[in-house]
Structures are given as structure tokens and as C-alpha cells.
Amino acid sequence: MYYIIAFTSRGETMKFSSLLTRNNIPHMIVNTPREITLSCSTSIKISRRFLDICKRLLSKFSFYTFLGVYMDRGL
């Protein structure tokens, strides 16, 4: 199972991606599904296995454009 971590800012998506890379957390940068937001933005896709650590990182650092975490249902 996979999850989408959505931001409204591409810059913050890249910042979070760098943070995940530094913490050896595998992830993919993907286009944000239209079901989450109509804006043209990017998100992070992660495995369920890394969801808890990602949530801890999100709460530890300030990401002002963070939209939320969504289950990837193959949208």
C-alpha cells in the first residue's frame, strides 16, 4: 500500500524529498492527483512501511504548504 504526501508548493515538495533522501527513506516525486487538488503541483509517494517516520518528520519541520497524507488508491 502506498500513500501520497501532498503540498501546494513544488519547492516544499522538493525540500521534503531532500529530507527523506537524507534519512534514507525511499520515495517518488509524483504529480498530485486531481482528486486531491486541482492545482498543478507535485507530491511525494511513499510505502506504508515509512508512513510513521514521514509523519514525524512532517511534524518536526515546518511545511506551510502541506495539504495532507492520502492513501494512494490508484487515482
PDB file as gemmi writes it, atoms N, CA and C in Angstrom:
CRYST1    1.000    1.000    1.000  90.00  90.00  90.00 P 1                      
ATOM      1  N   MET A   1       0.848  -1.168   0.000  1.00  0.00           N  
ATOM      2  CA  MET A   1       0.000   0.000   0.000  1.00  0.00           C  
ATOM      3  C   MET A   1       0.898   1.237   0.000  1.00  0.00           C  
ATOM      4  N   TYR A   2       0.466   2.255  -0.719  1.00  0.00           N  
ATOM      5  CA  TYR A   2       1.232   3.487  -0.843  1.00  0.00           C  
ATOM      6  C   TYR A   2       0.409   4.685  -0.381  1.00  0.00           C  
ATOM      7  N   TYR A   3       1.131   5.739  -0.009  1.00  0.00           N  
ATOM      8  CA  TYR A   3       0.498   6.969   0.441  1.00  0.00           C  
ATOM      9  C   TYR A   3       1.076   8.150  -0.321  1.00  0.00           C  
ATOM     10  N   ILE A   4       0.248   9.166  -0.493  1.00  0.00           N  
ATOM     11  CA  ILE A   4       0.628  10.407  -1.148  1.00  0.00           C  
ATOM     12  C   ILE A   4       0.715  11.494  -0.078  1.00  0.00           C  
ATOM     13  N   ILE A   5       1.851  12.184  -0.032  1.00  0.00           N  
ATOM     14  CA  ILE A   5       2.031  13.326   0.861  1.00  0.00           C  
ATOM     15  C   ILE A   5       1.987  14.562  -0.030  1.00  0.00           C  
ATOM     16  N   ALA A   6       0.947  15.353   0.126  1.00  0.00           N  
ATOM     17  CA  ALA A   6       0.688  16.458  -0.801  1.00  0.00           C  
ATOM     18  C   ALA A   6       1.054  17.817  -0.215  1.00  0.00           C  
ATOM     19  N   PHE A   7       1.599  18.654  -1.098  1.00  0.00           N  
ATOM     20  CA  PHE A   7       1.942  20.039  -0.799  1.00  0.00           C  
ATOM     21  C   PHE A   7       1.380  20.906  -1.916  1.00  0.00           C  
ATOM     22  N   THR A   8       1.143  22.173  -1.636  1.00  0.00           N  
ATOM     23  CA  THR A   8       0.718  23.077  -2.705  1.00  0.00           C  
ATOM     24  C   THR A   8       1.911  23.751  -3.371  1.00  0.00           C  
ATOM     25  N   SER A   9       3.076  23.628  -2.770  1.00  0.00           N  
ATOM     26  CA  SER A   9       4.288  24.250  -3.303  1.00  0.00           C  
ATOM     27  C   SER A   9       5.262  23.187  -3.798  1.00  0.00           C  
ATOM     28  N   ARG A  10       5.701  23.327  -5.040  1.00  0.00           N  
ATOM     29  CA  ARG A  10       6.715  22.405  -5.571  1.00  0.00           C  
ATOM     30  C   ARG A  10       8.012  22.518  -4.768  1.00  0.00           C  
ATOM     31  N   GLY A  11       8.325  23.728  -4.329  1.00  0.00           N  
ATOM     32  CA  GLY A  11       9.528  23.943  -3.540  1.00  0.00           C  
ATOM     33  C   GLY A  11       9.525  23.146  -2.242  1.00  0.00           C  
ATOM     34  N   GLU A  12       8.387  23.118  -1.572  1.00  0.00           N  
ATOM     35  CA  GLU A  12       8.293  22.356  -0.328  1.00  0.00           C  
ATOM     36  C   GLU A  12       8.283  20.852  -0.595  1.00  0.00           C  
ATOM     37  N   THR A  13       7.734  20.448  -1.726  1.00  0.00           N  
ATOM     38  CA  THR A  13       7.813  19.031  -2.104  1.00  0.00           C  
ATOM     39  C   THR A  13       9.273  18.632  -2.242  1.00  0.00           C  
ATOM     40  N   MET A  14      10.059  19.469  -2.915  1.00  0.00           N  
ATOM     41  CA  MET A  14      11.476  19.176  -3.111  1.00  0.00           C  
ATOM     42  C   MET A  14      12.244  19.215  -1.783  1.00  0.00           C  
ATOM     43  N   LYS A  15      11.875  20.143  -0.911  1.00  0.00           N  
ATOM     44  CA  LYS A  15      12.503  20.230   0.409  1.00  0.00           C  
ATOM     45  C   LYS A  15      12.233  18.952   1.209  1.00  0.00           C  
ATOM     46  N   PHE A  16      10.996  18.475   1.172  1.00  0.00           N  
ATOM     47  CA  PHE A  16      10.660  17.248   1.899  1.00  0.00           C  
ATOM     48  C   PHE A  16      11.344  16.044   1.258  1.00  0.00           C  
ATOM     49  N   SER A  17      11.422  16.034  -0.063  1.00  0.00           N  
ATOM     50  CA  SER A  17      12.124  14.954  -0.763  1.00  0.00           C  
ATOM     51  C   SER A  17      13.585  14.888  -0.322  1.00  0.00           C  
ATOM     52  N   SER A  18      14.240  16.031  -0.215  1.00  0.00           N  
ATOM     53  CA  SER A  18      15.630  16.069   0.241  1.00  0.00           C  
ATOM     54  C   SER A  18      15.759  15.539   1.661  1.00  0.00           C  
ATOM     55  N   LEU A  19      14.810  15.899   2.498  1.00  0.00           N  
ATOM     56  CA  LEU A  19      14.797  15.415   3.873  1.00  0.00           C  
ATOM     57  C   LEU A  19      14.658  13.893   3.915  1.00  0.00           C  
ATOM     58  N   LEU A  20      13.777  13.358   3.080  1.00  0.00           N  
ATOM     59  CA  LEU A  20      13.604  11.904   3.021  1.00  0.00           C  
ATOM     60  C   LEU A  20      14.870  11.222   2.510  1.00  0.00           C  
ATOM     61  N   THR A  21      15.497  11.800   1.509  1.00  0.00           N  
ATOM     62  CA  THR A  21      16.736  11.232   0.970  1.00  0.00           C  
ATOM     63  C   THR A  21      17.823  11.200   2.043  1.00  0.00           C  
ATOM     64  N   ARG A  22      17.956  12.292   2.787  1.00  0.00           N  
ATOM     65  CA  ARG A  22      18.961  12.341   3.870  1.00  0.00           C  
ATOM     66  C   ARG A  22      18.693  11.301   4.946  1.00  0.00           C  
ATOM     67  N   ASN A  23      17.438  10.900   5.094  1.00  0.00           N  
ATOM     68  CA  ASN A  23      17.063   9.897   6.094  1.00  0.00           C  
ATOM     69  C   ASN A  23      16.898   8.504   5.495  1.00  0.00           C  
ATOM     70  N   ASN A  24      17.384   8.334   4.266  1.00  0.00           N  
ATOM     71  CA  ASN A  24      17.352   7.033   3.579  1.00  0.00           C  
ATOM     72  C   ASN A  24      15.954   6.432   3.476  1.00  0.00           C  
ATOM     73  N   ILE A  25      14.969   7.288   3.214  1.00  0.00           N  
ATOM     74  CA  ILE A  25      13.582   6.836   3.056  1.00  0.00           C  
ATOM     75  C   ILE A  25      13.261   6.826   1.561  1.00  0.00           C  
ATOM     76  N   PRO A  26      13.004   5.650   1.002  1.00  0.00           N  
ATOM     77  CA  PRO A  26      12.681   5.583  -0.426  1.00  0.00           C  
ATOM     78  C   PRO A  26      11.347   6.269  -0.724  1.00  0.00           C  
ATOM     79  N   HIS A  27      11.323   7.010  -1.828  1.00  0.00           N  
ATOM     80  CA  HIS A  27      10.113   7.758  -2.191  1.00  0.00           C  
ATOM     81  C   HIS A  27      10.174   8.113  -3.665  1.00  0.00           C  
ATOM     82  N   MET A  28       9.057   8.576  -4.169  1.00  0.00           N  
ATOM     83  CA  MET A  28       8.971   9.058  -5.545  1.00  0.00           C  
ATOM     84  C   MET A  28       8.297  10.421  -5.539  1.00  0.00           C  
ATOM     85  N   ILE A  29       8.728  11.287  -6.430  1.00  0.00           N  
ATOM     86  CA  ILE A  29       8.032  12.548  -6.645  1.00  0.00           C  
ATOM     87  C   ILE A  29       7.037  12.298  -7.777  1.00  0.00           C  
ATOM     88  N   VAL A  30       5.765  12.594  -7.515  1.00  0.00           N  
ATOM     89  CA  VAL A  30       4.699  12.329  -8.483  1.00  0.00           C  
ATOM     90  C   VAL A  30       3.831  13.565  -8.644  1.00  0.00           C  
ATOM     91  N   ASN A  31       3.097  13.620  -9.733  1.00  0.00           N  
ATOM     92  CA  ASN A  31       2.090  14.678  -9.890  1.00  0.00           C  
ATOM     93  C   ASN A  31       0.982  14.440  -8.878  1.00  0.00           C  
ATOM     94  N   THR A  32       0.517  15.505  -8.265  1.00  0.00           N  
ATOM     95  CA  THR A  32      -0.572  15.384  -7.295  1.00  0.00           C  
ATOM     96  C   THR A  32      -1.853  15.006  -8.037  1.00  0.00           C  
ATOM     97  N   PRO A  33      -2.512  13.922  -7.603  1.00  0.00           N  
ATOM     98  CA  PRO A  33      -3.768  13.535  -8.266  1.00  0.00           C  
ATOM     99  C   PRO A  33      -4.815  14.641  -8.192  1.00  0.00           C  
ATOM    100  N   ARG A  34      -5.581  14.782  -9.238  1.00  0.00           N  
ATOM    101  CA  ARG A  34      -6.636  15.815  -9.301  1.00  0.00           C  
ATOM    102  C   ARG A  34      -7.680  15.635  -8.207  1.00  0.00           C  
ATOM    103  N   GLU A  35      -7.829  14.422  -7.708  1.00  0.00           N  
ATOM    104  CA  GLU A  35      -8.793  14.175  -6.632  1.00  0.00           C  
ATOM    105  C   GLU A  35      -8.365  14.846  -5.324  1.00  0.00           C  
ATOM    106  N   ILE A  36      -7.066  15.174  -5.232  1.00  0.00           N  
ATOM    107  CA  ILE A  36      -6.558  15.831  -4.026  1.00  0.00           C  
ATOM    108  C   ILE A  36      -6.602  17.350  -4.192  1.00  0.00           C  
ATOM    109  N   THR A  37      -6.125  17.844  -5.318  1.00  0.00           N  
ATOM    110  CA  THR A  37      -6.146  19.280  -5.591  1.00  0.00           C  
ATOM    111  C   THR A  37      -6.167  19.519  -7.091  1.00  0.00           C  
ATOM    112  N   LEU A  38      -6.802  20.589  -7.501  1.00  0.00           N  
ATOM    113  CA  LEU A  38      -6.881  20.914  -8.924  1.00  0.00           C  
ATOM    114  C   LEU A  38      -5.658  21.691  -9.402  1.00  0.00           C  
ATOM    115  N   SER A  39      -4.824  22.153  -8.466  1.00  0.00           N  
ATOM    116  CA  SER A  39      -3.637  22.899  -8.880  1.00  0.00           C  
ATOM    117  C   SER A  39      -2.580  21.938  -9.431  1.00  0.00           C  
ATOM    118  N   CYS A  40      -1.711  22.481 -10.248  1.00  0.00           N  
ATOM    119  CA  CYS A  40      -0.617  21.685 -10.818  1.00  0.00           C  
ATOM    120  C   CYS A  40       0.519  21.658  -9.808  1.00  0.00           C  
ATOM    121  N   SER A  41       0.559  20.624  -9.006  1.00  0.00           N  
ATOM    122  CA  SER A  41       1.612  20.529  -8.005  1.00  0.00           C  
ATOM    123  C   SER A  41       2.170  19.113  -7.983  1.00  0.00           C  
ATOM    124  N   THR A  42       3.225  18.950  -7.220  1.00  0.00           N  
ATOM    125  CA  THR A  42       3.825  17.632  -7.074  1.00  0.00           C  
ATOM    126  C   THR A  42       3.682  17.172  -5.637  1.00  0.00           C  
ATOM    127  N   SER A  43       3.762  15.857  -5.474  1.00  0.00           N  
ATOM    128  CA  SER A  43       3.632  15.239  -4.163  1.00  0.00           C  
ATOM    129  C   SER A  43       4.698  14.173  -4.007  1.00  0.00           C  
ATOM    130  N   ILE A  44       4.737  13.601  -2.828  1.00  0.00           N  
ATOM    131  CA  ILE A  44       5.661  12.517  -2.514  1.00  0.00           C  
ATOM    132  C   ILE A  44       4.845  11.237  -2.350  1.00  0.00           C  
ATOM    133  N   LYS A  45       5.319  10.159  -2.967  1.00  0.00           N  
ATOM    134  CA  LYS A  45       4.677   8.855  -2.819  1.00  0.00           C  
ATOM    135  C   LYS A  45       5.603   7.963  -1.996  1.00  0.00           C  
ATOM    136  N   ILE A  46       5.051   7.371  -0.924  1.00  0.00           N  
ATOM    137  CA  ILE A  46       5.846   6.520  -0.042  1.00  0.00           C  
ATOM    138  C   ILE A  46       5.112   5.207   0.218  1.00  0.00           C  
ATOM    139  N   SER A  47       5.862   4.232   0.651  1.00  0.00           N  
ATOM    140  CA  SER A  47       5.296   2.953   1.072  1.00  0.00           C  
ATOM    141  C   SER A  47       4.716   3.091   2.476  1.00  0.00           C  
ATOM    142  N   ARG A  48       3.723   2.301   2.772  1.00  0.00           N  
ATOM    143  CA  ARG A  48       3.091   2.279   4.106  1.00  0.00           C  
ATOM    144  C   ARG A  48       4.145   2.070   5.192  1.00  0.00           C  
ATOM    145  N   ARG A  49       5.166   1.321   4.862  1.00  0.00           N  
ATOM    146  CA  ARG A  49       6.236   0.991   5.810  1.00  0.00           C  
ATOM    147  C   ARG A  49       6.895   2.248   6.391  1.00  0.00           C  
ATOM    148  N   PHE A  50       6.917   3.335   5.631  1.00  0.00           N  
ATOM    149  CA  PHE A  50       7.608   4.551   6.054  1.00  0.00           C  
ATOM    150  C   PHE A  50       6.650   5.670   6.480  1.00  0.00           C  
ATOM    151  N   LEU A  51       5.377   5.366   6.596  1.00  0.00           N  
ATOM    152  CA  LEU A  51       4.379   6.391   6.908  1.00  0.00           C  
ATOM    153  C   LEU A  51       4.623   7.048   8.260  1.00  0.00           C  
ATOM    154  N   ASP A  52       4.893   6.276   9.295  1.00  0.00           N  
ATOM    155  CA  ASP A  52       5.065   6.849  10.633  1.00  0.00           C  
ATOM    156  C   ASP A  52       6.262   7.783  10.716  1.00  0.00           C  
ATOM    157  N   ILE A  53       7.392   7.381  10.133  1.00  0.00           N  
ATOM    158  CA  ILE A  53       8.575   8.243  10.168  1.00  0.00           C  
ATOM    159  C   ILE A  53       8.329   9.522   9.362  1.00  0.00           C  
ATOM    160  N   CYS A  54       7.611   9.422   8.254  1.00  0.00           N  
ATOM    161  CA  CYS A  54       7.287  10.613   7.464  1.00  0.00           C  
ATOM    162  C   CYS A  54       6.402  11.568   8.253  1.00  0.00           C  
ATOM    163  N   LYS A  55       5.443  11.037   8.967  1.00  0.00           N  
ATOM    164  CA  LYS A  55       4.580  11.884   9.791  1.00  0.00           C  
ATOM    165  C   LYS A  55       5.384  12.589  10.887  1.00  0.00           C  
ATOM    166  N   ARG A  56       6.345  11.879  11.459  1.00  0.00           N  
ATOM    167  CA  ARG A  56       7.195  12.503  12.484  1.00  0.00           C  
ATOM    168  C   ARG A  56       8.033  13.627  11.878  1.00  0.00           C  
ATOM    169  N   LEU A  57       8.581  13.391  10.690  1.00  0.00           N  
ATOM    170  CA  LEU A  57       9.373  14.428  10.027  1.00  0.00           C  
ATOM    171  C   LEU A  57       8.512  15.639   9.675  1.00  0.00           C  
ATOM    172  N   LEU A  58       7.286  15.388   9.219  1.00  0.00           N  
ATOM    173  CA  LEU A  58       6.380  16.497   8.883  1.00  0.00           C  
ATOM    174  C   LEU A  58       6.063  17.347  10.107  1.00  0.00           C  
ATOM    175  N   SER A  59       5.906  16.703  11.257  1.00  0.00           N  
ATOM    176  CA  SER A  59       5.567  17.465  12.461  1.00  0.00           C  
ATOM    177  C   SER A  59       6.793  18.160  13.061  1.00  0.00           C  
ATOM    178  N   LYS A  60       7.977  17.621  12.794  1.00  0.00           N  
ATOM    179  CA  LYS A  60       9.205  18.201  13.342  1.00  0.00           C  
ATOM    180  C   LYS A  60       9.646  19.456  12.590  1.00  0.00           C  
ATOM    181  N   PHE A  61       9.397  19.497  11.286  1.00  0.00           N  
ATOM    182  CA  PHE A  61       9.822  20.609  10.454  1.00  0.00           C  
ATOM    183  C   PHE A  61       8.604  21.395   9.971  1.00  0.00           C  
ATOM    184  N   SER A  62       8.808  22.639   9.632  1.00  0.00           N  
ATOM    185  CA  SER A  62       7.703  23.496   9.186  1.00  0.00           C  
ATOM    186  C   SER A  62       7.516  23.387   7.674  1.00  0.00           C  
ATOM    187  N   PHE A  63       6.362  22.881   7.281  1.00  0.00           N  
ATOM    188  CA  PHE A  63       5.973  22.818   5.875  1.00  0.00           C  
ATOM    189  C   PHE A  63       4.628  23.528   5.764  1.00  0.00           C  
ATOM    190  N   TYR A  64       4.686  24.795   5.408  1.00  0.00           N  
ATOM    191  CA  TYR A  64       3.485  25.631   5.428  1.00  0.00           C  
ATOM    192  C   TYR A  64       2.477  25.264   4.348  1.00  0.00           C  
ATOM    193  N   THR A  65       2.930  24.601   3.276  1.00  0.00           N  
ATOM    194  CA  THR A  65       2.006  24.275   2.186  1.00  0.00           C  
ATOM    195  C   THR A  65       1.596  22.804   2.206  1.00  0.00           C  
ATOM    196  N   PHE A  66       1.859  22.115   3.301  1.00  0.00           N  
ATOM    197  CA  PHE A  66       1.458  20.717   3.457  1.00  0.00           C  
ATOM    198  C   PHE A  66      -0.057  20.610   3.441  1.00  0.00           C  
ATOM    199  N   LEU A  67      -0.580  19.768   2.525  1.00  0.00           N  
ATOM    200  CA  LEU A  67      -2.039  19.577   2.418  1.00  0.00           C  
ATOM    201  C   LEU A  67      -2.534  18.406   3.245  1.00  0.00           C  
ATOM    202  N   GLY A  68      -1.774  17.321   3.263  1.00  0.00           N  
ATOM    203  CA  GLY A  68      -2.206  16.141   3.992  1.00  0.00           C  
ATOM    204  C   GLY A  68      -1.600  14.882   3.425  1.00  0.00           C  
ATOM    205  N   VAL A  69      -1.926  13.765   4.088  1.00  0.00           N  
ATOM    206  CA  VAL A  69      -1.473  12.437   3.667  1.00  0.00           C  
ATOM    207  C   VAL A  69      -2.703  11.669   3.209  1.00  0.00           C  
ATOM    208  N   TYR A  70      -2.597  11.086   2.011  1.00  0.00           N  
ATOM    209  CA  TYR A  70      -3.735  10.401   1.399  1.00  0.00           C  
ATOM    210  C   TYR A  70      -3.334   8.999   0.961  1.00  0.00           C  
ATOM    211  N   MET A  71      -4.220   8.060   1.171  1.00  0.00           N  
ATOM    212  CA  MET A  71      -3.980   6.709   0.686  1.00  0.00           C  
ATOM    213  C   MET A  71      -4.030   6.716  -0.838  1.00  0.00           C  
ATOM    214  N   ASP A  72      -3.035   6.115  -1.453  1.00  0.00           N  
ATOM    215  CA  ASP A  72      -2.999   6.032  -2.917  1.00  0.00           C  
ATOM    216  C   ASP A  72      -3.856   4.853  -3.346  1.00  0.00           C  
ATOM    217  N   ARG A  73      -4.963   5.159  -3.928  1.00  0.00           N  
ATOM    218  CA  ARG A  73      -5.899   4.121  -4.392  1.00  0.00           C  
ATOM    219  C   ARG A  73      -5.839   3.973  -5.900  1.00  0.00           C  
ATOM    220  N   GLY A  74      -4.678   4.306  -6.450  1.00  0.00           N  
ATOM    221  CA  GLY A  74      -4.533   4.218  -7.895  1.00  0.00           C  
ATOM    222  C   GLY A  74      -5.340   5.288  -8.619  1.00  0.00           C  
ATOM    223  N   LEU A  75      -5.437   6.461  -7.997  1.00  0.00           N  
ATOM    224  CA  LEU A  75      -6.228   7.571  -8.545  1.00  0.00           C  
ATOM    225  C   LEU A  75      -5.689   8.018  -9.878  1.00  0.00           C  
TER     226      LEU A  75                                                      
END                                                                             
